[in-house]
Amino acid sequence: MSMEDYEKALKMGQKKYREQASSGNYPYLPVLDDLLAQTDIESRTKLGTIDIPLDLIVGTSTEGRTTAFASNFMPLLKESSEFATKWASLVDALIEEGQRDPVIAYEFMGKYYIVEGNKRVSVSKYLGAVSLYGTVTRMVPKRSDDPEVKLYYEYLEFYDISNINYIWFSKQGSYRRLMKILDNDTKIPWTVDERSLFRSAWLAFNKEFNALGGNKLSCTPADAMLIYIELFDYASLFEDTPATIRSNMTKIWDEFLLVDKNDSVALLMTPNEDAPKKSIFSKLLSSGPEHLKVAFIHNKTAETSAWTYSHELGRAHVEQVFGDNIETCCIDNVEPGDDAYAAIEKAIADGYNVIFTTTPEFINASLKSAIAHPQIRVLNCSLNTPHRYIRTYYGRMFEAKFLSGVVAGALTPNDKIGYIADYPIYGMTANINAFAMGAKMVNPKAKVYLEWSTLKDNDPYENFRKKDIVIISDKEMINPSSKSREFGLYYAGPDGAKTNLAMPIWHWGVFYERIIRSILSGAWKSESGSDDLQALNYWWGMSAGAIDLIYSDKIPSGTLQLMHLLKDSVCANSFIPFTGPIYDQDKELRCEEGSVMTPEDVIVMDWLAENVCGAIPTLDELKDEAVEVTAYYGITPDED
């Protein structure tokens, strides 16, 4: 019977060989030695004897045995070979006695390569085993900017705490998001019970995921599980029935497909002004414009938060523009998580059919409600968050920051400029770099000294005073109750007085008015194009009137004339701030001369321009209130 098994396995190997060869891929097992020849190894760590998931065993350590197996570890040698005889006898041994001796393997970048025991791996895979024991040595590559290496170091951080090696994500930050969901984002190692509970949840999810065809997607099961537990809670995987888990999974399947496509968010860079043309029949059947009830969900209040105040100005704008044609309401002081979900659900229950949630922290609650109510239009104020069921919106603030940087570079008396940033999230680094590039354009000696208001035990203003920095770029807005002059770009005099020079501003009313008009006109349906499986972000700038920069009359007339010229060029899209050559702090060329950075590259940039003095903080350096939003949407570097 075992030789019949070999013949079946041989056919499986030959089939895989033909598929790989015809596709131009290497048809044999990958060889670790070949990979290590191109990699700088930081360290070797003995992990002892551990349980190795079979689906993560992908190759062999040396070239010697690689051609005996196809890339799926099924055999390729003839039935008459000694290899075939040993392979066949091993089938009976494993069935009758189980695994007696551990294999010997190396782990590299989350995958395992066999030193001794290739046939045992082959037979175990053939028999459908899930894992086997192996004595493992981990090969750790040196840290680098390679996204895969960064992701691997996140995995190592997770492994050190959880001792779990069977989940692998495809996106940086996912392990930290997982730990946050599990309320285990500390450095304390997991207990045996915590590991056992997690494995139960993992198996429950995987069973239903694969039953629905998840094993045919290119996204990892861990990617899919993270999406699931962010929407339906971790506890649901061991409290809900398999039927409920499968039903929930079906509702959000497009989210898995979106990850599987590995597409970036579709950016709508300018408002869609054209309403779709209607046929004579659609005009006759039309019952007139849809009556909209629009709810705004805020984390804070207009009295306590400049951010909320600016969005409330936007709500007041649309009330004035549309009058009785729409109704609006706002819900204030909403906490992320269950509180946000309850607030959105209440608004929907009260008849509101357009929901704007005004902070990235509400993204999961927004997504959960949108999935439950597909007829409701739900939008979240965030950037680079690819979700199928909601739309996102944000402004190209870097355009106004660039112009503000030009003013700062022209007016600094000592070539020093201060810049205060808050959260190190998507879009923030673009603002910093654009400001620095604007300063350098008019003053090649200008240095921008970066401070973060969200750092622990840090006083940016005192740091600036010590460096004799008097030109400072601060927060973009203040609320009415604040008497501070510390906003926008200002001059800090020796007597402590502040003279405001320029202020980047958000025109949220423009966003809300034009999005509402697109819904009323029917343009909303056509904005995502022909691809229904598409995440859409409204990323408007100065050309749309969504972002602006206002100037003080204290700016010299020559500088003011330059501002008007550059602003007109930016608004006409004839000048783009991120035009090369652009170098980072390490003098590495990030954009070649004459080239323009793509919008996608601008959004995710995780480096600082060459004339910026400072660094992007790690999560450990941030205040508690900044950690959660940064862990999910941040561009923070790896902790050492």
ZINORSUL-V837129 format. One record per helix or strand of 2 or more residues. SS is the DSSP state (@ for helix, = for strand). FROM is the first residue (numbers start at 1). LEN is the number of residues. Records with the same first field share a line. If there is no record, write none. Layout:
# ZINORSUL-V837129
SS: FROM-LEN, FROM-LEN
This chain:
# ZINORSUL-V837129
@: 2-21, 32-5, 54-3, 63-6, 82-16, 118-9, 147-16, 174-8, 192-20, 214-3, 221-12, 236-4, 242-10, 253-9, 280-6, 306-20, 338-12, 360-13, 397-15, 428-15, 460-7, 508-14, 523-4, 542-3, 557-15, 599-6, 619-3, 624-10
=: 30-2, 41-13, 57-4, 69-2, 103-6, 111-6, 131-11, 266-3, 292-6, 326-6, 354-4, 377-5, 391-5, 416-6, 447-6, 471-3, 489-4, 498-9, 536-5, 547-5, 582-3, 589-3, 612-2
